[in-house]
Amino acid sequence: MRITVDTNVLIRAAVYDDAAQASIAAKVMTEAELIAVTLPCLCEFVWVLRTVYNFTSPEIVTAVHTLLAATNVKVNRPAVEAGLAALEAGGDFADGVIAYEGNWLGGETFVSFDKKAVSLLTVQNQSARLL
């Protein structure tokens, strides 16, 4: 079976906070020929790990890398790497993904009211402007 996972499936498999659901999540993911993981799903995954489960940035990076290491996982890897770079620099995973995808779509400059996001992206040699 080729599946697209929802965030709650990834969370159950990663944190094992509900044994029954975690077992089901692990089984479906292990048996899947392909697991499509969308960017919104990964952004939610990171957000839930941080805000609900109090994961640190290094723990989140490890969780995402563990997911990416599965041979049956398909994801926009360059966008995910951009998100991880932002997270590892002390920023927000979603901001890195947004900046990457915006650039891929033809946007030349990331604009935001978020001073930290603009500063971190600028340090990473990306065009960013604070509004």
N, C-alpha and C positions, 0 to 999 in steps of 0.2 A: 504494500500500500504506500502511496505517496501522499504525505500529509502536510498541512499547514497548521502549526501549533499556535494556540492562544497563549497569552502570557501566563495564565494560571497553571497550565500544564508544565511550563518551564519552571515556575516557582515551586510547584509540588516536587518535581524531580530534583531541584537544587537544594531546597531547605528541608524536605522530608518532614513537614510539620503536620501532615495528615497521612498516617501510614497507609490507609486504604487507597486514597487518591494518589499518593506517591508511587505506590506499587503499580497502579494502573498506568500512570504517566510514564514510568520507567519502561514498562512492558511495551506500550504502544510506540515509544521512541526507539527502543532497541529493535523492534520487529519491523519498523518502517524502512522501506527501500530508500526513501528520501524524506527529509524533514525540511520544509521550507520555513525559514524564520524571517519574518518581515522586519523592517526597520522600526515601525511603530511598536511592534511586539518587544523588540530589544530595548527600546527607550523605556517602555513600561516596566520591563524586567529589571532594569537598572534602578529605576525610580522606586519600585516596590522593595528591592533588596536594601536600598539606602533608608527609605522612610519607614517602612514597616518592620524590617528585620535588623535595622541598624548595622548593616554591613559597612565596613570601611572601604575606601576606594581600592586599596590593594586586594581585598577580598572579592570585590565586584569584578575587578580585572581578571582575577583567577577564575571566577565563575564563568565569565564570558569566554575566556580562553579554553576552559574545559569543554564548554558547549561547542566551540569552533573546532576543537580537536576531533570531534566525532566525524567519521568518514561519510556519514549519510546526511550531514547538515549542509544545506545550501543557504547562503546569505550573501548580501552585498558586502564582501569582505573589505574593499577599500573604504566604504562608508563606516563600517564597524571599526576599522583601524583608526579612522579620523576621530570617532567618538572616544575610543580608548585613549588616544593621544591627548585629547582635551581632558579626560578624566584623570589621567596620570599627571597632567600638569596642574591639577588642582581645580579644574573647571567642571563643567557639566557635560556628561556623555551626549545628551541630546543636542547641545549647542554644536559640538563637533560634527555630529551627523547632519544637522541642518546646514551648517556652513559647507560641508562637503557636497551634499546633494544639490544645494543651491548653485554651487559652482558648476557641478555636472550639468545642471539644467540651463546654464548660460549666465547666471548671475556673476557679476564681477566683484562685488563688494558686499560683505555681510554687514548689515546695519542692525543696531539694537540699542535699547536703553540700558542694557546690562553692561556696566563698566568692566566687570571682571571678565565676561565673555569676550568683549572686544579686545581687552588687554591681552588675554591669553592667546587669542587667534592672531593678533598682531605679532606677538613674540614668536609664533610658529610660522611667520612670514606669509600670512594670509592677509588679504585686503579686508580690513574691517573698520567700520566707522561708528563712533558713538553719537547717537542722536540727542 
